[in-house]
């Protein structure tokens, strides 16, 4: 799964939230985001 906030992979054991976004043009979209996104890579 990919985080909708930071674009990184959500790994096993990492906490995340699921949001279902309703769309007028079709079925809903599921977005997953980390509870706390990891710090950016350097």
Buried (B, 14 or more C-beta within 10 A) or exposed (E): EEBBBBEBEBEEEBEBEEEEEEEEEEEEEEBBBBEEBEEEEE
